[in-house]
């Protein structure tokens, strides 16, 4: 029977300490590998320029205002129509 390096013996039983350390190292290696992958993927991202962000933000704000005004007009119109029947 082979005994792993770093094993501690107590009487006739064997307490295996080396295997636990290997398991922890494997978890650390998976975690490190994961974050290295994340870093690698972030480098592949094409980030928008400030001009693109400003343009897109302006487009969204105009669209929100137009839709808001449209809903306001519909609400006002239907409110007036309903007032005629009440």
N, C-alpha and C positions, 0 to 999 in steps of 0.2 A: 504494500500500500504506500502510495506517495503522499507525503505531507507537504502542504503548501508552505512557502516561505512566510515567516511571520506568524506561524501558528503557536499558540500558547497551550502548554500541556498542564492539566490538572489531574493528579493521580493517574488513573487509567483512562479517563475520558479525554477527549480532545475538544478544545474550544477553538473554533476556527474564526480567527479575527481577520485574516487576509481576505477571505471571500467577501466579507461585509465592506471592506475598504474598496475592493474592486467594483462592487455594485454601486457604491457612492460615486466613484470615479466615472463609471459608465453613464450615470445620470448627469453628472457635470458635463461630460463630453457631449451628450445629446443636447443639453441646454446651450452650451457654447456653440455647437454646430447650428442650432436653430437660429441664434442671434446673428451668427455670421451670415446665414442665408438671408435673414431679414435685411441686414446691412447691404448685402449684394443686390437684393431686389430694389431697395430704395435708390441705389445708384442707377438703376435702369429706368426710373421714372423720368418722364419729360415734364418738368414743372412749368406751369404757365408763366408768361412774363407779366410784369406789372400792368402793361398796356392791355393785355388780354383779360386780366382780372377786372380792371376798371371797366372795360367794354362790356364784359358779361354781367357785371354787377349793375351797370346802367340799364342794360336790356331787361334784366329781371325786375328792377324797380319800375320801369315804364310799364311792363306787362302787368305787374301787381296793381299799379294805379289805374290802368285802363280797365282791368277786370273789376276792380273795386267801384269805379264810376258806373260801369255797366250794371252791376248788381244794385247799386244805390238807385239808379234810374228805374230799374224793374221794380224794386221795392216801393219806391215812391208812387209809380204808376199803379201798381196793384193795390196799394193802400188807398189811393184816391178812388179807384173803381169800387172797392169794397165799401168805402164810406157812402157811396151813392145808394147802396142797397141796405145800409143799416139805418 
